[in-house]
């Protein structure tokens, strides 16, 4: 027997069963990202159009076909105006066209539920997206608004559909499951940050994110991308078991494609 055939038999016996694991398929099957901070200079997101472009290019490679970027709007930190943000949308669309990216881009906002938000809501100066007029909102980190259920009702009465951004990151819930269920029953949709599942925001946020998956309460998945440096962290989700659990969620992301 030749040494070559002996080596082949040894390889077949000892190496075939220990093959190197395949790389996970890096594909955002939800096709639309609804939460990011890709307008330069308006909040704590990207600083330059070059950074915006780097994020958009990677999104496109991962299968994202539409990006609804959502700059922060709040009285104390980011008092961005409606018209200012829509001008940014034109610039973002021009950037995508210039570099021939196969992406639709749109600008909405992530509204902090403060008194400034109520002023904007009452004057119809908020930016929604989709035919359901989705409105992405967040609460303060230290405590929830005193009347969150009432605020949800006000948003709905004004003709919008509220989406609570990254509820898994809020640490003030005494009974996370019961209180989130109450918001859902009131008609508030829930958006999970993909990077919460990678541990970016700590163990509690990861545990609460996994609970949202277990309950089937994830209406939207979002990146909450702030800068190109976040991309490597986001990429970790493709190798997590939770990534497959996302396929069992009632995700609405893809419903926004082509609109």
C-alpha positions as CSV (number, residue, x, y, z in Angstrom):
1,X,0.0,0.0,0.0
2,X,1.4,3.4,-0.9
3,X,2.1,6.0,1.7
4,X,-0.4,8.3,-0.1
5,X,-3.3,6.0,0.2
6,X,-2.4,5.2,3.9
7,X,-2.4,8.9,4.7
8,X,-5.8,9.3,3.0
9,X,-7.3,6.5,5.1
10,X,-5.9,8.1,8.2
11,X,-7.4,11.5,7.3
12,X,-10.8,9.9,6.6
13,X,-10.8,8.1,9.9
14,X,-9.5,10.8,12.2
15,X,-10.2,14.2,10.6
16,X,-13.5,13.9,8.7
17,X,-15.6,13.7,12.0
18,X,-13.7,16.7,13.4
19,X,-14.2,19.1,10.5
20,X,-13.8,22.8,11.1
21,X,-17.2,24.4,11.9
22,X,-18.6,26.4,9.0
23,X,-18.8,30.1,9.4
24,X,-22.3,31.3,10.2
25,X,-24.3,32.8,7.4
26,X,-24.2,36.6,8.0
27,X,-27.5,37.7,6.7
28,X,-30.1,40.0,8.3
29,X,-33.2,38.2,7.1
30,X,-35.4,41.0,8.4
31,X,-34.1,43.2,5.5
32,X,-34.9,46.6,7.2
33,X,-33.1,48.3,10.1
34,X,-35.4,50.7,11.9
35,X,-33.0,52.0,14.6
36,X,-29.7,53.7,14.1
37,X,-27.8,57.0,14.4
38,X,-26.3,57.6,11.0
39,X,-26.8,61.4,10.5
40,X,-23.5,63.1,11.3
41,X,-23.3,65.7,14.0
42,X,-26.9,65.7,15.2
43,X,-26.6,63.4,18.2
44,X,-24.2,60.9,19.8
45,X,-24.0,58.8,16.6
46,X,-21.6,59.1,13.6
47,X,-19.4,62.2,13.2
48,X,-18.8,62.2,9.5
49,X,-20.5,61.1,6.2
50,X,-17.5,58.7,5.8
51,X,-18.6,56.9,8.9
52,X,-22.2,56.9,7.7
53,X,-21.0,55.3,4.4
54,X,-19.0,52.6,6.2
55,X,-22.0,51.6,8.2
56,X,-24.4,51.6,5.3
57,X,-22.0,49.5,3.1
58,X,-21.7,46.9,5.8
59,X,-25.5,46.8,6.3
60,X,-25.9,46.2,2.6
61,X,-23.4,43.3,2.7
62,X,-25.4,41.8,5.5
63,X,-28.6,41.8,3.4
64,X,-30.2,45.0,4.7
65,X,-32.1,46.6,1.9
66,X,-33.6,49.6,3.8
67,X,-32.4,51.7,6.7
68,X,-34.7,54.0,8.7
69,X,-32.1,55.9,10.8
70,X,-33.4,57.5,13.9
71,X,-31.5,60.5,15.5
72,X,-32.2,61.2,19.1
73,X,-34.7,64.0,19.9
74,X,-34.9,65.4,23.4
75,X,-35.1,68.8,25.1
76,X,-32.0,68.7,27.2
77,X,-29.5,66.9,25.0
78,X,-30.6,66.7,21.3
79,X,-33.3,69.3,20.6
80,X,-33.3,68.4,16.9
81,X,-36.0,69.9,14.7
82,X,-38.3,68.2,12.2
83,X,-37.0,70.2,9.2
84,X,-33.3,69.8,10.1
85,X,-33.6,66.0,10.2
86,X,-35.5,65.8,6.9
87,X,-32.7,67.9,5.2
88,X,-30.3,65.2,6.6
89,X,-32.4,62.6,4.8
90,X,-31.8,64.3,1.5
91,X,-28.0,64.2,2.1
92,X,-28.1,60.6,3.2
93,X,-30.0,59.6,0.1
94,X,-27.5,61.5,-2.1
95,X,-24.7,59.6,-0.4
96,X,-26.3,56.3,-1.2
97,X,-26.9,57.3,-4.8
98,X,-23.3,58.6,-5.2
99,X,-21.8,55.3,-4.1
100,X,-24.5,53.2,-5.8
101,X,-25.5,51.2,-2.7
102,X,-28.6,49.0,-3.2
103,X,-30.3,50.6,-0.2
104,X,-33.3,52.7,0.5
105,X,-32.7,55.2,3.3
106,X,-35.2,57.2,5.3
107,X,-34.9,59.4,8.4
108,X,-37.3,59.3,11.4
109,X,-36.3,59.9,15.0
110,X,-36.0,58.3,18.5
111,X,-38.0,60.5,20.8
112,X,-37.3,60.7,24.5
113,X,-40.6,60.8,26.4
114,X,-40.1,64.2,28.0
115,X,-42.2,67.4,28.0
116,X,-40.5,68.4,24.7
117,X,-42.0,65.3,23.1
118,X,-45.5,66.2,24.1
119,X,-45.1,69.6,22.6
120,X,-43.9,68.1,19.3
121,X,-46.7,65.5,19.3
122,X,-49.4,68.1,20.0
123,X,-48.0,70.3,17.1
124,X,-47.6,67.3,14.7
125,X,-43.9,67.9,14.5
126,X,-42.8,64.3,14.9
127,X,-41.4,62.1,12.2
128,X,-43.0,58.7,11.8
129,X,-42.4,55.9,9.3
130,X,-44.4,53.3,7.5
131,X,-48.1,53.3,6.6
132,X,-48.9,52.6,10.3
133,X,-47.1,55.8,11.2
134,X,-44.7,54.1,13.6
135,X,-43.1,56.4,16.2
136,X,-40.0,55.2,17.9
137,X,-39.8,56.4,21.5
138,X,-37.5,55.8,24.5
139,X,-37.7,56.5,28.2
140,X,-35.1,58.0,30.6
141,X,-32.6,55.4,31.9
142,X,-33.2,56.1,35.6
143,X,-36.9,55.8,35.7
144,X,-40.0,55.4,33.5
145,X,-42.3,58.4,32.9
146,X,-44.9,58.6,35.6
147,X,-47.8,58.0,33.2
148,X,-46.3,55.8,30.4
149,X,-49.6,54.1,29.7
150,X,-51.2,57.5,29.3
151,X,-48.4,58.6,26.9
152,X,-48.9,55.5,24.8
153,X,-52.6,56.4,24.6
154,X,-51.8,60.0,23.6
155,X,-49.5,58.8,20.8
156,X,-52.3,56.5,19.5
157,X,-54.9,59.2,19.8
158,X,-52.7,61.5,17.7
159,X,-52.8,58.8,14.9
160,X,-49.4,57.1,15.5
161,X,-48.3,53.6,16.5
162,X,-45.8,53.7,19.3
163,X,-42.7,51.5,19.3
164,X,-40.8,51.3,22.6
165,X,-37.1,51.2,21.8
166,X,-34.9,48.6,23.5
167,X,-37.1,47.9,26.6
168,X,-34.6,45.2,27.6
169,X,-32.1,47.9,28.5
170,X,-34.3,49.6,31.1
171,X,-33.2,48.7,34.6
172,X,-36.0,50.3,36.6
173,X,-38.7,47.6,36.0
174,X,-39.5,45.8,39.3
175,X,-41.4,43.1,37.4
176,X,-40.1,43.3,33.8
177,X,-42.4,40.7,32.3
178,X,-45.6,42.0,33.9
179,X,-44.9,45.6,33.1
180,X,-43.9,45.0,29.5
181,X,-47.0,42.9,29.0
182,X,-49.1,45.8,30.2
183,X,-47.5,48.1,27.6
184,X,-48.2,45.5,24.9
185,X,-51.8,45.2,26.0
186,X,-52.0,48.9,25.7
187,X,-50.9,48.7,22.0
188,X,-47.3,49.6,22.3
189,X,-44.9,47.6,20.1
190,X,-41.5,46.5,21.3
191,X,-38.1,46.9,19.5
192,X,-35.2,44.7,20.6
193,X,-31.6,45.8,20.1
194,X,-29.6,43.1,18.4
195,X,-26.5,43.9,20.3
196,X,-28.3,43.4,23.7
197,X,-28.1,39.7,22.9
198,X,-24.3,39.9,22.5
199,X,-23.9,41.4,26.0
200,X,-23.0,44.9,24.9
201,X,-25.2,46.5,27.5
202,X,-24.6,44.0,30.3
203,X,-26.0,40.8,31.7
204,X,-29.3,42.2,32.7
205,X,-30.1,43.6,29.3
206,X,-29.1,40.3,27.7
207,X,-31.3,38.3,30.1
208,X,-34.2,40.6,29.5
209,X,-33.6,40.4,25.7
210,X,-33.7,36.7,25.8
211,X,-37.0,36.8,27.8
212,X,-38.5,38.9,25.1
213,X,-37.5,36.2,22.6
214,X,-39.0,33.5,24.8
215,X,-42.3,35.3,25.1
216,X,-42.4,36.1,21.3
217,X,-42.7,39.8,22.0
218,X,-40.2,41.2,19.5
219,X,-42.1,43.3,17.0
220,X,-39.0,44.9,15.5
221,X,-35.3,44.1,15.7
222,X,-32.9,47.1,15.4
223,X,-29.2,47.7,15.4
224,X,-29.1,50.9,17.4
225,X,-25.8,51.4,15.5
226,X,-24.0,54.6,16.5
227,X,-20.6,54.2,14.8
228,X,-18.5,51.9,12.6
229,X,-16.9,50.5,15.8
230,X,-20.3,48.9,16.6
231,X,-20.2,46.7,13.5
232,X,-17.9,44.1,14.9
233,X,-20.1,43.8,18.0
234,X,-23.2,43.5,15.9
235,X,-21.6,40.8,13.8
236,X,-21.5,38.5,16.8
237,X,-25.3,38.0,16.7
238,X,-25.0,35.8,13.6
239,X,-23.2,33.1,15.7
240,X,-25.6,33.1,18.7
241,X,-28.4,30.6,19.2
242,X,-30.7,33.6,19.8
243,X,-30.2,34.5,16.1
244,X,-32.4,31.5,15.1
245,X,-35.0,32.4,17.7
246,X,-35.5,35.8,16.0
247,X,-37.0,33.8,13.1
248,X,-39.9,32.8,15.3
249,X,-40.7,36.4,16.3
250,X,-43.6,38.4,14.8
251,X,-41.1,40.8,13.2
252,X,-42.6,43.6,11.2
253,X,-39.3,44.9,9.7
254,X,-39.7,43.4,6.3
255,X,-43.2,44.9,6.0
256,X,-41.5,48.3,5.5
257,X,-39.5,47.2,2.4
258,X,-40.3,49.0,-0.8
259,X,-42.5,51.7,1.0
